[in-house]
Amino acid sequence: MDFKKLGRQVGELRKQAEEKLGDRAEPENIKRDGKELRGILSGDGSLAEKAREAKEKLSDPERPSGPGASGGGDNTGGQRPG
């Protein structure tokens, strides 16, 4: 296995991800987005509705980013109260 080549490929992939994700490339932001997606996907509704909701929430340009930013939502993790 050529570890130098593998290292270059990983570096290129990381650079591409940072270009596409911008400020959201930070690990904490990715974790927060993942938790929000998990909540959306575990909720009620059709797959199309869930996809639409995820797109609306995660592609919002006004969405706060950074370590202290909250992703909004109801913080129930997709669970129904009660």
C-alpha positions as CSV (number, residue, x, y, z in Angstrom):
1,M,0.0,0.0,0.0
2,D,1.3,3.4,-1.0
3,F,0.7,5.5,2.1
4,K,2.1,8.7,0.5
5,K,-0.4,8.4,-2.3
6,L,-3.2,7.7,0.1
7,G,-2.2,10.7,2.2
8,R,-2.4,12.9,-0.9
9,Q,-5.8,11.5,-1.8
10,V,-7.1,12.2,1.7
11,G,-5.8,15.7,1.6
12,E,-7.5,16.3,-1.7
13,L,-10.8,15.0,-0.4
14,R,-10.6,17.1,2.7
15,K,-9.9,20.2,0.5
16,Q,-12.9,19.4,-1.7
17,A,-15.1,19.0,1.4
18,E,-14.0,22.3,2.9
19,E,-14.7,24.1,-0.4
20,K,-18.2,22.6,-0.6
21,L,-19.1,22.9,3.1
22,G,-17.5,26.3,3.8
23,D,-17.9,27.2,7.5
24,R,-19.8,24.0,8.1
25,A,-16.8,21.8,7.5
26,E,-15.9,22.1,11.2
27,P,-16.4,18.8,13.1
28,E,-18.8,20.3,15.6
29,N,-21.1,21.7,12.8
30,I,-21.1,18.4,11.0
31,K,-22.0,16.5,14.2
32,R,-24.8,19.0,14.9
33,D,-26.2,18.6,11.3
34,G,-26.0,14.8,11.7
35,K,-28.0,14.9,14.9
36,E,-30.6,17.1,13.3
37,L,-30.9,14.8,10.3
38,R,-31.2,11.8,12.5
39,G,-34.1,13.5,14.3
40,I,-35.8,14.4,11.0
41,L,-35.4,10.9,9.6
42,S,-36.7,9.2,12.7
43,G,-39.9,11.4,12.8
44,D,-43.3,10.8,11.2
45,G,-44.0,11.4,7.5
46,S,-43.1,10.1,4.1
47,L,-39.5,9.9,2.9
48,A,-40.3,12.8,0.5
49,E,-41.5,15.0,3.4
50,K,-38.4,14.2,5.4
51,A,-36.1,15.0,2.5
52,R,-37.9,18.3,1.9
53,E,-37.6,19.2,5.6
54,A,-33.9,18.2,5.7
55,K,-33.2,20.3,2.6
56,E,-35.0,23.3,4.0
57,K,-33.2,23.1,7.4
58,L,-29.7,22.3,6.2
59,S,-29.5,24.5,3.1
60,D,-30.7,27.7,4.9
61,P,-28.0,30.4,4.3
62,E,-29.1,32.1,7.5
63,R,-28.5,29.0,9.5
64,P,-26.1,29.8,12.3
65,S,-22.8,28.0,12.3
66,G,-20.1,27.7,15.0
67,P,-19.6,25.8,18.2
68,G,-22.4,27.5,20.2
69,A,-24.9,27.7,17.4
70,S,-28.2,25.9,17.8
71,G,-29.7,24.2,14.9
72,G,-33.2,25.2,15.8
73,G,-35.9,22.6,15.7
74,D,-37.8,21.2,18.7
75,N,-34.9,19.3,20.2
76,T,-37.1,16.2,20.6
77,G,-34.9,14.1,18.3
78,G,-37.9,13.2,16.2
79,Q,-39.8,11.7,19.2
80,R,-43.4,12.5,19.9
81,P,-44.0,14.1,23.3
82,G,-45.8,12.1,25.9
